[in-house]
Every structure is written in C-alpha cells, then in structure tokens.
Amino acid sequence: MNIKNIKWKKLLIFGALGMIAGYAYYYFIGCVSGSCPLTSNPYLMTGYGLGAGLILGWSTKKKTDKEEK
C-alpha cells in the first residue's frame, strides 16, 4: 500500500472524528442562550472540530531517504 494513500485516509478519519466531536460539543455543552458566538452555532463548531481533527491527524514525522525508496 502506498504511503500517500495511508496519509489521506488518516486525515479523512481524523477530520470526520473532529467534525463529530465539534458537533457533539455544540449539542451537549453549547451555549443555550445564543449569546456565545462560537458554541451557539453548529456550523462553526463543526468547522472548528474539523480543523482540530486535521491538525491532530497531520503527520509530522520526517521521511528519511530509506523510507522514500
């Protein structure tokens, strides 16, 4: 299996989990009164969850010459 395919699958999974976590935060903890601009909007919380998931899923490991071949 190609390493690039694994990287994109990992990002897709982390992004989806982040979106689910962001919406769950809005649904269970979010601001009821609507005065909180971030947590009272499901679209913003889902987007921020997606961003957080992508950041957590991003691979920071440097490739060596042996791994590239």
Secondary structure, 3 states (H helix, E strand, C coil): CCHHHHHHHHHHHHHHHHHHHHHHHHHHCCCCCCCCCCCCCHHHHHHHHHHHHHHHHCCCCCCCHHHHC
